[in-house]
Amino acid sequence: MDFIQYHFCDIIFCMTRLHSVYSSINKSKKKLFLKNTFPKYSLTYTISFFEEESFLKNTVLMVIDIQNAGINNRPANKEQFIENVVQLIDCARSNDVEVIHVRQNNPPGGILETGIPGWEIYHEVAPVGDEIIIDKFKCSAFLNTNLSEELQKRGTENIIMAGMRTELCVDTTCRVAFEYGYNVIIPKGCTSTFDSSLSKGEDMAKYFEDSVWNSRFAEVVPLENILNRIRA
């Protein structure tokens, strides 16, 4: 019975994927989508859009909630995390990949209350020029914001995603983007969160990379791979 329930859940997952994504991709990709959604030995979602020649076309980099208050509270691997995201942003800017910044807004009294110093985007990853900022009020960067409109305006198909916190705003935005039919790529080491009574922040980030997102809601790839892919 457990076996049947397990595979029934897999089937429902894949049918949901078909419903939300199949109609959003062009005809030339439909066969590839079906082939990779229902591989020979597994029903796990896998599409190697990352390897396609047209990958950089209609791709954006989304940097989520890297704000002063969060960084000042020292998320896991703070220095390496910031260094990784800075590399990613610099590479995107140098190769005409648009950077979209997402900023959390809390009600008065919150550590990310709109307008206070902690709310500002951390200086090392702050926007430059006309890079846009999406101000959000919940975990999802899509809910009650103009993000969908901005992505549609740009003809976006692929979203490279980085930011904080791994298990909250990044995870929620990743899943919503997936359900809206976007291809999501998350470079390893480019999300972070805090230690808790249940786990270390570093372990939490690794768990989401390896066991939650990869081959389900996103492609999780080594940072160096995505940097090389953008430069190619």
N, C-alpha and C positions, 0 to 999 in steps of 0.2 A: 504493500500500500504506500509506504514512504517513497519507494522508487517511482511509482506512478505519479504521486503528487509532485515530486521533484521535477519530473520531465514535463508534467502539465504546466508548471510554473515557467519552465523554459519556453514552452510553446507560446504561452500568453505573452511573455516578454518579447519574443520575436514578432508576433503578430502586431503588438503595439508599435514596435519599431517600423514595421511595414506601413502601418496606418499613418504614422506621423512624418515619415521621411520619404517613402516611395514616390508620392505625388510631387515632391519638391525637387526632384533631380531630373536632369534632362534625359532624353531617350538613350543617348549613347552610353549612359552610365547604369541603366536599369538592369542589364544583364549582369554586370559586375556586382551591383548591389545585391541581387538575388543570390548570386553564387557565393558571395562572402557572408551573407546573412544566414544561409543554410549550408555551411560547409559539410563535407562528407561525414565526419565523425563527431561533430559538435554543433549545437545550436547557438553558440556564443557569437555575438555580433563582432565582426572584424571587417573593416574596409581599409585597404592600404592607400588611402588618398594621399597620405604623407609622401609616398614615393612617386606620385603622378607628376608628369612634366609640368602640368598646369597648376601645381600646388600653390605657388606664390600669387597667382592671379586671384583676385577677390579674397585675399587673406588679410586679417587684421590681428594685431597683438592687443589683448585686453589685460590691463593691470588692475587688480581688484584690491581696494581698501588698504593700501600700504600707506598708513597715516601716522602722524607723529605719536599719538597716544598708544597705538599698538606697538610701534617700534620701541618706544621708551619703556614698555613693559617687558622687553627682551624676549621675543619669540624664539623658538628653538633654532639653533644654528644661525643666529641673527646676522653675523658678519658674512658668512658664506651665502646665506639666502639673499641678502642685499646685493652682494657681488654678482651672484648669478642673474638676478633680475636686471641689474644695470647692464651686464653684458648683453642680455637679450634685447633690452630697449635700444642700446647703442647699435646693435646689429640691425635691428628693424629699421631704425631711422636712416642708417647708411645705405639701405637697400630698398627704400621706398615702400616699406611695409608700414601702414598707418598704425599709430599707437592710440588706443582708446583707454582713458583712465576712468575708473569707477571709484566713487567716494561715498562712504557711509555717513548718514546723518542721524544723530540721536536726538530725542526730545531734550528740553532743558534739564540740566543736571547730569546728563550722560557724559561719558568721557569723550564721546565724539559729537558733542553738541555743536550744531551748526555755528561756525564763526569763531570758535575758541581755538587757541593754538594747537591743541591735540587733534583737532578735526582736519587740519591742513595736511595735504599730501606730503609725505616725507621728502626732504629736499633732494636726495640722491636719485629719486625716481620721478620727480615732479614734471609736469607737462612743460613743453617748450613750444614756442610759436603758436600755431592755431590748433594744436592737439585738443580734442574735445574731452570734457569731463562729464560723466553721467552721475548725477547725484541720486542716490537711492536711499530708501528708508526701511527696507526689509532685507532679508538675506539675498533674495534674487535681484540681480541687476536689471532684470526685465520687468519686474512688477511695478506698475505705475511710474514708469520712466519712458523716455523717448529712445531707449536703446534699440528696440526693434526697428523703429523708423530710420535711425541712423545707419544700421546695418543694411537694411533694404535699399536705402539710398545709394549705398556703395556697392551694391550687388555682392555682398559678402557671402561666401560659402564656407570658409575655414576660419576658425578662431583659435589662435595660440593663447593660452590662458595661464596667468601667473597671479600670485597674490596671497591674501590672508582673509579669514582663517581657513585652513585646509578643510576642516570638517563642517564648516558653516557656510560662509558666503561663497567660497570657491566651489564647494561641492554642489550647493543649490544652483548656482549659476551654470555650472557645467551640465547638470542634469536637464535644466530648462532649455539650454541651448541645444542639447541633444534632441529633446522632444520637438523643438522647433525645426529640426532638420539640418542644423549646422554640424559640420565636422569639427570636433574639438581636439586640440593637441595640447598636452600638458608636459612641458619639459621637466625632467626629474630635478628635484632640488629647488624648484621655483615657486613652491608654496610653503607656508609655514604656519605654525600655531603654537599654543602654549602648553606647558606641562599641566597635568591635572592629577586628581587622585586616582584615576584609572590608568593613565599611561603617560609616558613622556611625549612631548610635542614631536620630537624627531620620529618616534615610533608611529605616532598617529599619521604623520605625513606619509611615511613609507607604506603604511597599511592602505591608505586611500589610493596611493599610486599603483600599488601592486594588486590589491585585492578588491577594490571598489570600482575604480575608473577604467583601468586598462582593459581593452577589448570588450568593454560594455558600453560606457558612456563617452569614452575618449581613447585616443592613442597616447600612451605615456612613453616618451622617448628620452634618451640621454640628452642633456643640454647641448653637448658638442655636436650631436647629430642635427639638431634643429638649427644651430648656428651655421653649420656647414651647408645645410639645405637652403637656408635663406641666402647665403653668399653665392650659391651656385649659379 
